[in-house]
Amino acid sequence: MAQGARAHTVLASTDGAAFASLRRPATPRVERYEVGRQLRQRVPRATLADWTEGGRAADPVQLVIESNVGRVDRLVPVRIGRMTASPFAFLRGAAAVMAADFAQLPATGITPVICGDAHLGNFGFYASPERDLVFDLNDFDEAHPGAWEWDLRRLITSVHVAGRQNGSSEDECGVAVRRCVRSYREHLAYLAAQPLLARAYDRLNLDQLDRAGVGAAGRRALEDAAARARKRTSDRALPLFTEQRDGGRLRLVEEPPLITRPDPEQYERITVALDEYLQTLPAQWAVVVGGYRLVDVAHKVVGVGSVGLRAYIALCEGSSPDDVLFLQLKQARRSVVAQYVHGDSAWHEHQGQRVVQYQQALQTVSDPLLGWTTVGRRQYYVRQFRDMKGAVVVDGIDAAALADYAGICGLLLAKGHARISGASMITGYLGRSDKADAALCRFAQRYADQTERDHAALVAAVERGLLPCEPGI
């Protein structure tokens, strides 16, 4: 590990206040480029290819078992069932495994706020406050200051694993990974040369795909995802998730074990928590949301890595029965990145607030109803449940579409990293050549092999009875 380099250029802040001083002298861009370039002596770019299973600090199956602690017991078999479905599904749920592995690898020490769970499935469409459809990073449960390399390593591994799963050749997987890394490197270099405000405004929507070099196959995949996203709104969700009972009163539909109703005591705690959530919203949005009335609450299982954590849907009614708002309360726990950055010390008093603030830091525009609250002793963040959210379906896309999509995700990851700090130094380190691209391409192939072995190990653990498993739910 490049411990010296890490201590040399740590940039991340533990809270937003550290970014809010106009009295700090700004380091000239040219000097920051040079700092990054000099880091190649400590951490040669060729070391970005490094991976050997023998260097692991923890067993991956044991890490999965440990990550189940504190989850809803009856849902742990569902989580394991989803993770054993395929190597890519395992990858989706294995952020903790990757964080443990990547912490052992060479790193430059440049630590902006990172997503912490950057993979192909965690980019997607959502609505901006102006109701435009935006495409960006869209999952921040693990967001935290950390090594930029970790995000990029996780993303490119997901590209290679997805490609194999869809029948692409190793060469085709490599092309997609190189497209992702090159897109990251070149867009980061572009943004590093821009004023800070210009970086903050940078965004991508369907009308701007040409600048990302998206071909016909990738454009079709994105347009299909956009069409699905436009249909995912509260009014369209109303007949899908509700039924009329008790004299016409709307109720959320139960579908055990995936959608269940909390007991009355928990329902009351959630009601109080939602009132507290309003206090975390900007005043104008608190007034709008405060005009709705809570009608019903249900627990709904979501995702892969999040299965077993508490996640509630709150159905709220406005001025008429068809004026509805669906809010999601999602349990927030300490990021899997945190222990490798600052050990056992606590940087964040409220993990829901961490998720919200880092999401707003990494996205150009965010859900205006993002906020946080506490239910009992557990911390949550709150967002709109159906707000034109949609993602590209990775399963089954061909090699050309995968390469296009990988390039877009690399561009968006660069945009997120450049919004915080470190773009000039990362650019100085990566340089203009494809040396880093080639090294990371080798890493992605090696770690894709590792991910497949880890998936097989989890399947074997289930077969031995070490873990409960309910597949297909």
Kinemage of the C-alpha trace (Angstrom):
@kinemage 1
@onewidth
@group {chain A} dominant
@subgroup {mainchain}
@vectorlist {calphas} color= white
{ca met a 1} P 0.000 0.000 0.000
{ca ala a 2} L 1.125 3.532 -0.753
{ca gln a 3} L 0.645 4.828 2.765
{ca gly a 4} L 3.058 7.696 2.270
{ca ala a 5} L 1.194 8.950 -0.786
{ca arg a 6} L -2.112 8.680 1.003
{ca ala a 7} L -0.913 10.856 3.863
{ca his a 8} L 0.604 13.282 1.365
{ca thr a 9} L -2.519 14.312 -0.523
{ca val a 10} L -5.646 13.518 1.443
{ca leu a 11} L -8.230 16.049 0.267
{ca ala a 12} L -11.534 14.919 1.675
{ca ser a 13} L -13.385 16.819 4.317
{ca thr a 14} L -15.503 15.327 7.075
{ca asp a 15} L -18.243 17.896 6.632
{ca gly a 16} L -19.391 20.596 4.270
{ca ala a 17} L -18.166 23.384 6.517
{ca ala a 18} L -14.553 22.742 5.554
{ca phe a 19} L -15.428 23.620 1.962
{ca ala a 20} L -17.176 26.843 2.993
{ca ser a 21} L -14.304 29.204 3.735
{ca leu a 22} L -13.243 31.950 1.327
{ca arg a 23} L -10.135 32.629 3.402
{ca arg a 24} L -8.224 29.546 2.328
{ca pro a 25} L -5.579 30.237 -0.314
{ca ala a 26} L -6.312 28.371 -3.544
{ca thr a 27} L -3.554 26.140 -4.902
{ca pro a 28} L -2.812 26.977 -8.553
{ca arg a 29} L -4.061 24.348 -10.981
{ca val a 30} L -0.631 23.831 -12.497
{ca glu a 31} L 0.781 22.945 -9.084
{ca arg a 32} L -1.989 20.438 -8.470
{ca tyr a 33} L -1.305 18.789 -11.815
{ca glu a 34} L 2.344 18.484 -10.832
{ca val a 35} L 1.496 16.960 -7.457
{ca gly a 36} L -0.495 14.294 -9.274
{ca arg a 37} L 2.279 13.664 -11.783
{ca gln a 38} L 4.831 13.255 -9.002
{ca leu a 39} L 2.626 10.625 -7.361
{ca arg a 40} L 3.553 8.261 -10.200
{ca gln a 41} L 6.930 7.841 -8.487
{ca arg a 42} L 5.275 6.575 -5.315
{ca val a 43} L 2.453 4.679 -7.027
{ca pro a 44} L 3.470 3.778 -10.596
{ca arg a 45} L 0.497 3.575 -12.925
{ca ala a 46} L 1.447 -0.015 -13.736
{ca thr a 47} L 0.475 -0.950 -10.150
{ca leu a 48} L -3.159 -0.190 -11.006
{ca ala a 49} L -3.178 -3.670 -12.576
{ca asp a 50} L -2.214 -5.375 -9.308
{ca trp a 51} L -4.435 -8.062 -7.875
{ca thr a 52} L -3.572 -11.343 -6.170
{ca glu a 53} L -6.015 -13.324 -4.080
{ca gly a 54} L -3.275 -14.101 -1.570
{ca gly a 55} L -3.177 -10.492 -0.437
{ca arg a 56} L -6.723 -10.546 0.924
{ca ala a 57} L -7.320 -9.502 4.501
{ca ala a 58} L -10.740 -11.165 4.875
{ca asp a 59} L -12.740 -14.099 3.553
{ca pro a 60} L -15.498 -12.864 1.200
{ca val a 61} L -18.173 -15.257 2.494
{ca gln a 62} L -17.428 -14.203 6.060
{ca leu a 63} L -17.774 -10.553 5.031
{ca val a 64} L -21.186 -11.298 3.531
{ca ile a 65} L -22.201 -13.033 6.761
{ca glu a 66} L -20.998 -10.084 8.838
{ca ser a 67} L -22.875 -7.645 6.619
{ca asn a 68} L -26.102 -9.490 7.478
{ca val a 69} L -25.829 -8.481 11.127
{ca gly a 70} L -28.571 -6.008 12.038
{ca arg a 71} L -30.753 -6.817 9.033
{ca val a 72} L -34.286 -8.173 9.261
{ca asp a 73} L -33.695 -11.882 9.908
{ca arg a 74} L -36.540 -13.136 7.733
{ca leu a 75} L -35.137 -11.208 4.737
{ca val a 76} L -31.535 -12.435 4.936
{ca pro a 77} L -32.390 -15.576 2.873
{ca val a 78} L -33.907 -13.298 0.207
{ca arg a 79} L -30.708 -11.252 0.083
{ca ile a 80} L -28.537 -14.348 -0.253
{ca gly a 81} L -30.891 -15.716 -2.895
{ca arg a 82} L -30.489 -12.573 -4.949
{ca met a 83} L -26.689 -12.533 -4.534
{ca thr a 84} L -26.304 -16.145 -5.633
{ca ala a 85} L -28.317 -15.571 -8.825
{ca ser a 86} L -25.226 -14.659 -10.882
{ca pro a 87} L -21.710 -13.210 -10.549
{ca phe a 88} L -23.058 -9.748 -11.453
{ca ala a 89} L -25.765 -10.047 -8.790
{ca phe a 90} L -23.084 -11.070 -6.298
{ca leu a 91} L -21.044 -8.016 -7.275
{ca arg a 92} L -24.057 -5.758 -6.672
{ca gly a 93} L -24.353 -6.980 -3.102
{ca ala a 94} L -20.634 -7.196 -2.367
{ca ala a 95} L -19.595 -3.580 -1.827
{ca ala a 96} L -18.146 -4.562 1.554
{ca val a 97} L -16.029 -7.301 -0.049
{ca met a 98} L -14.588 -4.925 -2.623
{ca ala a 99} L -13.893 -2.194 -0.065
{ca ala a 100} L -11.895 -4.676 2.030
{ca asp a 101} L -9.955 -5.845 -1.025
{ca phe a 102} L -9.290 -2.425 -2.513
{ca ala a 103} L -8.032 -1.063 0.806
{ca gln a 104} L -5.069 -3.444 0.436
{ca leu a 105} L -4.084 -2.135 -3.008
{ca pro a 106} L -1.765 0.743 -3.950
{ca ala a 107} L -3.530 4.109 -3.910
{ca thr a 108} L -2.468 7.673 -4.651
{ca gly a 109} L -4.041 9.081 -1.496
{ca ile a 110} L -6.280 11.484 -3.402
{ca thr a 111} L -9.612 11.086 -1.627
{ca pro a 112} L -12.598 13.049 -2.892
{ca val a 113} L -16.103 12.050 -1.869
{ca ile a 114} L -16.765 8.804 -3.717
{ca cys a 115} L -19.925 6.839 -4.447
{ca gly a 116} L -18.546 3.784 -2.651
{ca asp a 117} L -20.794 1.495 -4.721
{ca ala a 118} L -20.108 2.506 -8.309
{ca his a 119} L -21.249 -0.239 -10.662
{ca leu a 120} L -23.236 -0.293 -13.909
{ca gly a 121} L -26.540 -0.794 -12.106
{ca asn a 122} L -26.121 2.288 -9.922
{ca phe a 123} L -26.392 4.834 -12.721
{ca gly a 124} L -29.797 5.850 -13.936
{ca phe a 125} L -32.452 8.362 -14.879
{ca tyr a 126} L -34.418 10.547 -12.487
{ca ala a 127} L -36.333 13.816 -12.638
{ca ser a 128} L -34.695 17.148 -11.916
{ca pro a 129} L -36.686 19.776 -9.968
{ca glu a 130} L -37.534 21.278 -13.379
{ca arg a 131} L -38.944 17.860 -14.434
{ca asp a 132} L -36.173 17.251 -16.946
{ca leu a 133} L -34.935 13.676 -17.246
{ca val a 134} L -31.344 13.520 -15.998
{ca phe a 135} L -28.896 10.602 -16.170
{ca asp a 136} L -26.343 10.353 -13.357
{ca leu a 137} L -24.976 8.332 -10.475
{ca asn a 138} L -28.038 7.299 -8.515
{ca asp a 139} L -27.103 5.300 -5.385
{ca phe a 140} L -25.262 6.792 -2.433
{ca asp a 141} L -25.795 4.450 0.521
{ca glu a 142} L -22.018 3.922 0.719
{ca ala a 143} L -20.923 7.444 -0.278
{ca his a 144} L -17.985 8.679 1.762
{ca pro a 145} L -14.601 10.356 1.343
{ca gly a 146} L -12.297 7.698 -0.059
{ca ala a 147} L -9.865 6.706 -2.774
{ca trp a 148} L -11.046 7.632 -6.269
{ca glu a 149} L -9.450 4.395 -7.490
{ca trp a 150} L -11.988 2.328 -5.517
{ca asp a 151} L -14.931 3.753 -7.431
{ca leu a 152} L -13.231 3.259 -10.777
{ca arg a 153} L -12.084 -0.278 -9.930
{ca arg a 154} L -15.607 -1.313 -8.897
{ca leu a 155} L -17.139 0.227 -11.998
{ca ile a 156} L -14.795 -1.408 -14.501
{ca thr a 157} L -15.057 -4.769 -12.779
{ca ser a 158} L -18.831 -4.566 -13.148
{ca val a 159} L -18.337 -3.845 -16.870
{ca his a 160} L -16.192 -6.933 -17.357
{ca val a 161} L -18.445 -9.191 -15.285
{ca ala a 162} L -21.567 -7.951 -17.096
{ca gly a 163} L -19.935 -8.472 -20.455
{ca arg a 164} L -19.017 -12.068 -19.685
{ca gln a 165} L -22.473 -12.748 -18.328
{ca asn a 166} L -24.004 -11.464 -21.565
{ca gly a 167} L -21.788 -13.658 -23.725
{ca ser a 168} L -19.234 -11.066 -24.838
{ca ser a 169} L -15.719 -12.281 -25.618
{ca glu a 170} L -12.777 -11.302 -23.416
{ca asp a 171} L -11.635 -8.891 -26.122
{ca glu a 172} L -15.086 -7.289 -26.234
{ca cys a 173} L -15.124 -6.977 -22.440
{ca gly a 174} L -11.708 -5.359 -22.613
{ca val a 175} L -12.906 -2.865 -25.229
{ca ala a 176} L -15.804 -1.857 -22.963
{ca val a 177} L -13.517 -1.468 -19.935
{ca arg a 178} L -11.036 0.632 -21.909
{ca arg a 179} L -13.895 2.793 -23.140
{ca cys a 180} L -14.974 3.350 -19.540
{ca val a 181} L -11.503 4.257 -18.259
{ca arg a 182} L -10.680 6.470 -21.226
{ca ser a 183} L -13.972 8.296 -20.840
{ca tyr a 184} L -13.264 8.817 -17.138
{ca arg a 185} L -9.715 10.043 -17.773
{ca glu a 186} L -10.553 12.360 -20.670
{ca his a 187} L -13.668 13.903 -19.096
{ca leu a 188} L -11.844 14.430 -15.815
{ca ala a 189} L -9.047 16.183 -17.704
{ca tyr a 190} L -11.619 18.367 -19.474
{ca leu a 191} L -13.327 19.317 -16.213
{ca ala a 192} L -10.036 19.892 -14.394
{ca ala a 193} L -9.296 22.672 -16.881
{ca gln a 194} L -12.681 24.324 -16.276
{ca pro a 195} L -13.664 26.876 -13.613
{ca leu a 196} L -15.080 25.301 -10.459
{ca leu a 197} L -18.571 26.610 -11.192
{ca ala a 198} L -18.499 25.122 -14.687
{ca arg a 199} L -17.677 21.735 -13.171
{ca ala a 200} L -20.572 22.092 -10.752
{ca tyr a 201} L -23.023 22.754 -13.601
{ca asp a 202} L -21.854 19.880 -15.833
{ca arg a 203} L -24.643 17.386 -16.513
{ca leu a 204} L -25.797 14.818 -19.042
{ca asn a 205} L -29.243 14.260 -20.516
{ca leu a 206} L -30.551 12.499 -23.598
{ca asp a 207} L -29.954 15.544 -25.800
{ca gln a 208} L -26.235 15.486 -24.970
{ca leu a 209} L -25.369 11.875 -25.789
{ca asp a 210} L -23.413 12.819 -28.886
{ca arg a 211} L -20.674 14.432 -26.810
{ca ala a 212} L -20.212 11.099 -25.038
{ca gly a 213} L -19.681 9.333 -28.372
{ca val a 214} L -22.695 7.082 -27.930
{ca gly a 215} L -23.422 4.836 -30.905
{ca ala a 216} L -26.731 3.482 -32.151
{ca ala a 217} L -26.746 0.440 -29.834
{ca gly a 218} L -26.071 2.478 -26.716
{ca arg a 219} L -28.569 5.139 -27.709
{ca arg a 220} L -31.322 2.535 -28.099
{ca ala a 221} L -30.587 1.098 -24.643
{ca leu a 222} L -30.693 4.565 -23.091
{ca glu a 223} L -33.827 5.626 -24.920
{ca asp a 224} L -35.595 2.443 -23.806
{ca ala a 225} L -34.558 3.143 -20.205
{ca ala a 226} L -35.722 6.755 -20.526
{ca ala a 227} L -39.105 5.660 -21.838
{ca arg a 228} L -39.547 3.388 -18.830
{ca ala a 229} L -38.405 6.127 -16.461
{ca arg a 230} L -40.975 8.615 -17.761
{ca lys a 231} L -43.716 6.171 -16.765
{ca arg a 232} L -42.432 5.758 -13.205
{ca thr a 233} L -44.374 8.534 -11.501
{ca ser a 234} L -46.569 8.669 -8.416
{ca asp a 235} L -49.831 8.804 -10.340
{ca arg a 236} L -48.902 5.733 -12.401
{ca ala a 237} L -47.750 3.915 -9.261
{ca leu a 238} L -51.106 4.488 -7.596
{ca pro a 239} L -52.957 1.495 -9.149
{ca leu a 240} L -49.853 -0.720 -8.900
{ca phe a 241} L -49.206 -0.333 -5.186
{ca thr a 242} L -52.593 0.539 -3.699
{ca glu a 243} L -56.097 -0.788 -3.280
{ca gln a 244} L -59.288 0.706 -1.938
{ca arg a 245} L -60.462 -0.664 1.404
{ca asp a 246} L -62.547 0.419 4.382
{ca gly a 247} L -65.128 2.426 2.501
{ca gly a 248} L -62.866 3.639 -0.303
{ca arg a 249} L -59.787 4.468 1.772
{ca leu a 250} L -56.530 3.934 -0.100
{ca arg a 251} L -54.194 1.286 1.335
{ca leu a 252} L -50.835 -0.029 0.172
{ca val a 253} L -51.044 -3.563 -1.189
{ca glu a 254} L -49.312 -6.279 0.845
{ca glu a 255} L -47.195 -8.904 -0.961
{ca pro a 256} L -45.319 -10.904 1.712
{ca pro a 257} L -42.420 -11.245 2.130
{ca leu a 258} L -41.509 -8.302 -0.122
{ca ile a 259} L -44.222 -5.812 0.909
{ca thr a 260} L -45.519 -5.992 4.481
{ca arg a 261} L -47.280 -3.657 6.869
{ca pro a 262} L -45.525 -2.466 10.064
{ca asp a 263} L -47.157 -2.985 13.435
{ca pro a 264} L -49.117 -0.038 14.915
{ca glu a 265} L -46.274 1.013 17.204
{ca gln a 266} L -43.791 1.195 14.330
{ca tyr a 267} L -46.373 2.993 12.183
{ca glu a 268} L -46.651 5.694 14.823
{ca arg a 269} L -42.873 6.043 15.049
{ca ile a 270} L -42.686 6.481 11.258
{ca thr a 271} L -45.424 9.125 11.400
{ca val a 272} L -43.385 11.125 13.933
{ca ala a 273} L -40.213 10.580 11.886
{ca leu a 274} L -41.819 11.986 8.749
{ca asp a 275} L -42.733 15.184 10.590
{ca glu a 276} L -39.099 15.437 11.699
{ca tyr a 277} L -37.984 14.811 8.107
{ca leu a 278} L -39.797 17.981 7.018
{ca gln a 279} L -37.394 19.989 9.151
{ca thr a 280} L -34.450 18.800 7.015
{ca leu a 281} L -35.981 20.079 3.758
{ca pro a 282} L -35.467 23.562 2.325
{ca ala a 283} L -38.310 25.771 3.541
{ca gln a 284} L -40.138 25.980 0.199
{ca trp a 285} L -40.234 22.197 -0.203
{ca ala a 286} L -41.186 21.603 3.425
{ca val a 287} L -44.285 23.732 2.788
{ca val a 288} L -45.203 21.693 -0.295
{ca val a 289} L -44.710 18.283 1.309
{ca gly a 290} L -46.380 19.488 4.489
{ca gly a 291} L -49.549 19.962 2.460
{ca tyr a 292} L -49.892 16.187 2.122
{ca arg a 293} L -51.386 13.810 4.695
{ca leu a 294} L -49.935 10.417 5.535
{ca val a 295} L -52.386 7.675 4.470
{ca asp a 296} L -50.466 4.404 4.834
{ca val a 297} L -47.007 2.876 5.330
{ca ala a 298} L -45.522 -0.441 4.202
{ca his a 299} L -42.118 -2.093 4.351
{ca lys a 300} L -40.837 -2.844 0.833
{ca val a 301} L -37.753 -4.891 -0.033
{ca val a 302} L -35.488 -3.154 -2.536
{ca gly a 303} L -32.315 -3.935 -4.483
{ca val a 304} L -29.722 -6.593 -3.711
{ca gly a 305} L -27.217 -5.164 -1.254
{ca ser a 306} L -30.013 -3.330 0.592
{ca val a 307} L -32.221 -6.377 1.154
{ca gly a 308} L -32.811 -6.851 4.860
{ca leu a 309} L -32.291 -3.221 5.750
{ca arg a 310} L -35.440 -1.347 6.707
{ca ala a 311} L -37.051 0.433 3.775
{ca tyr a 312} L -40.553 1.877 4.001
{ca ile a 313} L -42.960 3.376 1.484
{ca ala a 314} L -45.155 6.169 2.777
{ca leu a 315} L -48.311 6.918 0.779
{ca cys a 316} L -49.372 10.543 1.174
{ca glu a 317} L -52.525 12.182 -0.168
{ca gly a 318} L -52.898 15.824 -1.160
{ca ser a 319} L -55.918 17.831 -2.216
{ca ser a 320} L -57.719 14.901 -3.868
{ca pro a 321} L -57.526 11.080 -3.932
{ca asp a 322} L -55.515 11.148 -7.147
{ca asp a 323} L -53.070 13.760 -5.782
{ca val a 324} L -50.557 11.378 -4.230
{ca leu a 325} L -46.929 11.403 -3.165
{ca phe a 326} L -44.896 8.268 -2.470
{ca leu a 327} L -41.938 8.773 -0.131
{ca gln a 328} L -39.320 6.151 0.634
{ca leu a 329} L -37.581 5.942 3.991
{ca lys a 330} L -34.430 3.863 3.609
{ca gln a 331} L -32.239 2.783 6.505
{ca ala a 332} L -28.750 4.275 6.426
{ca arg a 333} L -25.846 2.538 8.102
{ca arg a 334} L -22.165 3.372 8.253
{ca ser a 335} L -20.566 3.285 4.808
{ca val a 336} L -18.494 0.185 4.027
{ca val a 337} L -15.737 2.614 3.035
{ca ala a 338} L -15.581 4.345 6.422
{ca gln a 339} L -13.536 1.839 8.436
{ca tyr a 340} L -10.759 1.888 5.848
{ca val a 341} L -10.571 5.680 5.882
{ca his a 342} L -10.753 6.536 9.571
{ca gly a 343} L -11.084 3.271 11.493
{ca asp a 344} L -13.581 3.183 14.328
{ca ser a 345} L -13.872 6.939 14.808
{ca ala a 346} L -17.196 8.510 13.875
{ca trp a 347} L -17.219 11.314 11.303
{ca his a 348} L -20.971 11.417 10.830
{ca glu a 349} L -23.515 11.705 13.611
{ca his a 350} L -26.396 10.848 11.291
{ca gln a 351} L -25.864 8.371 8.469
{ca gly a 352} L -29.003 9.510 6.648
{ca gln a 353} L -27.660 13.045 6.582
{ca arg a 354} L -24.356 11.662 5.243
{ca val a 355} L -26.134 9.968 2.331
{ca val a 356} L -28.133 13.095 1.471
{ca gln a 357} L -25.228 15.538 1.649
{ca tyr a 358} L -22.859 13.363 -0.341
{ca gln a 359} L -25.552 12.641 -2.931
{ca gln a 360} L -26.048 16.365 -3.385
{ca ala a 361} L -22.278 16.779 -3.621
{ca leu a 362} L -21.848 14.141 -6.343
{ca gln a 363} L -24.954 14.814 -8.451
{ca thr a 364} L -25.377 17.951 -10.539
{ca val a 365} L -29.055 18.101 -9.586
{ca ser a 366} L -30.822 15.986 -6.984
{ca asp a 367} L -34.298 15.055 -5.841
{ca pro a 368} L -35.553 18.232 -4.109
{ca leu a 369} L -37.312 16.130 -1.470
{ca leu a 370} L -34.116 14.503 -0.160
{ca gly a 371} L -33.963 14.620 3.611
{ca trp a 372} L -33.260 12.494 6.647
{ca thr a 373} L -34.863 11.342 9.874
{ca thr a 374} L -34.679 8.823 12.709
{ca val a 375} L -37.159 6.049 13.477
{ca gly a 376} L -36.560 4.715 16.949
{ca arg a 377} L -32.794 4.187 17.145
{ca arg a 378} L -32.287 3.701 13.412
{ca gln a 379} L -31.280 6.430 10.992
{ca tyr a 380} L -32.868 6.900 7.570
{ca tyr a 381} L -32.735 9.071 4.518
{ca val a 382} L -35.937 10.014 2.707
{ca arg a 383} L -36.553 10.530 -1.001
{ca gln a 384} L -39.318 10.279 -3.559
{ca phe a 385} L -40.120 6.648 -4.294
{ca arg a 386} L -41.377 7.125 -7.844
{ca asp a 387} L -39.840 10.134 -9.533
{ca met a 388} L -39.098 9.065 -13.111
{ca lys a 389} L -36.368 6.740 -11.924
{ca gly a 390} L -35.073 4.161 -14.365
{ca ala a 391} L -31.898 2.325 -15.312
{ca val a 392} L -30.410 0.601 -18.331
{ca val a 393} L -31.094 -3.130 -18.143
{ca val a 394} L -27.597 -4.587 -18.147
{ca asp a 395} L -28.691 -8.203 -18.567
{ca gly a 396} L -28.663 -9.117 -22.224
{ca ile a 397} L -27.217 -5.980 -23.830
{ca asp a 398} L -24.752 -6.678 -26.612
{ca ala a 399} L -21.068 -5.783 -26.683
{ca ala a 400} L -21.539 -2.543 -28.648
{ca ala a 401} L -24.221 -1.253 -26.289
{ca leu a 402} L -22.135 -2.279 -23.263
{ca ala a 403} L -19.147 -0.307 -24.545
{ca asp a 404} L -21.324 2.763 -25.159
{ca tyr a 405} L -22.902 2.486 -21.731
{ca ala a 406} L -19.559 1.906 -20.015
{ca gly a 407} L -18.248 5.088 -21.619
{ca ile a 408} L -21.196 7.093 -20.308
{ca cys a 409} L -20.754 5.706 -16.798
{ca gly a 410} L -17.042 6.550 -16.866
{ca leu a 411} L -17.872 10.103 -17.905
{ca leu a 412} L -20.435 10.489 -15.128
{ca leu a 413} L -18.094 9.072 -12.493
{ca ala a 414} L -15.491 11.644 -13.542
{ca lys a 415} L -18.098 14.386 -13.277
{ca gly a 416} L -18.973 13.315 -9.743
{ca his a 417} L -15.355 13.171 -8.603
{ca ala a 418} L -14.541 16.531 -10.213
{ca arg a 419} L -17.348 18.294 -8.329
{ca ile a 420} L -15.618 17.866 -4.965
{ca ser a 421} L -11.834 18.064 -5.071
{ca gly a 422} L -8.811 16.450 -6.629
{ca ala a 423} L -9.612 16.541 -10.353
{ca ser a 424} L -6.363 18.286 -11.286
{ca met a 425} L -4.257 15.903 -9.227
{ca ile a 426} L -6.007 12.781 -10.518
{ca thr a 427} L -5.569 14.119 -14.049
{ca gly a 428} L -1.893 14.800 -13.409
{ca tyr a 429} L -1.467 11.254 -12.157
{ca leu a 430} L -3.351 9.546 -14.999
{ca gly a 431} L -1.717 11.651 -17.709
{ca arg a 432} L -2.610 11.840 -21.389
{ca ser a 433} L -1.401 8.398 -22.464
{ca asp a 434} L -3.285 5.125 -22.157
{ca lys a 435} L -0.871 3.587 -19.622
{ca ala a 436} L -3.407 3.744 -16.803
{ca asp a 437} L -6.146 2.520 -19.149
{ca ala a 438} L -4.150 -0.600 -20.001
{ca ala a 439} L -3.288 -1.320 -16.365
{ca leu a 440} L -6.876 -0.937 -15.201
{ca cys a 441} L -8.076 -3.137 -18.053
{ca arg a 442} L -5.817 -5.923 -16.760
{ca phe a 443} L -7.114 -5.339 -13.242
{ca ala a 444} L -10.749 -5.556 -14.340
{ca gln a 445} L -10.154 -8.929 -15.959
{ca arg a 446} L -8.314 -10.252 -12.900
{ca tyr a 447} L -10.892 -9.016 -10.446
{ca ala a 448} L -13.747 -10.274 -12.640
{ca asp a 449} L -12.137 -13.703 -12.242
{ca gln a 450} L -12.070 -13.081 -8.487
{ca thr a 451} L -15.723 -12.032 -8.423
{ca glu a 452} L -16.716 -15.251 -10.180
{ca arg a 453} L -14.707 -17.282 -7.656
{ca asp a 454} L -16.337 -15.378 -4.780
{ca his a 455} L -19.779 -15.982 -6.229
{ca ala a 456} L -18.998 -19.700 -6.497
{ca ala a 457} L -17.779 -19.675 -2.886
{ca leu a 458} L -21.068 -18.114 -1.741
{ca val a 459} L -23.068 -20.708 -3.680
{ca ala a 460} L -20.975 -23.455 -2.082
{ca ala a 461} L -21.550 -21.971 1.384
{ca val a 462} L -25.284 -22.076 0.767
{ca glu a 463} L -25.069 -25.700 -0.368
{ca arg a 464} L -23.194 -26.558 2.858
{ca gly a 465} L -25.979 -24.949 4.893
{ca leu a 466} L -23.762 -22.129 6.135
{ca leu a 467} L -26.179 -19.472 4.856
{ca pro a 468} L -29.959 -19.532 4.410
{ca cys a 469} L -31.124 -18.891 0.859
{ca glu a 470} L -34.447 -18.245 -0.860
{ca pro a 471} L -33.744 -17.906 -4.598
{ca gly a 472} L -36.073 -16.292 -7.075
{ca ile a 473} L -37.750 -13.796 -4.728
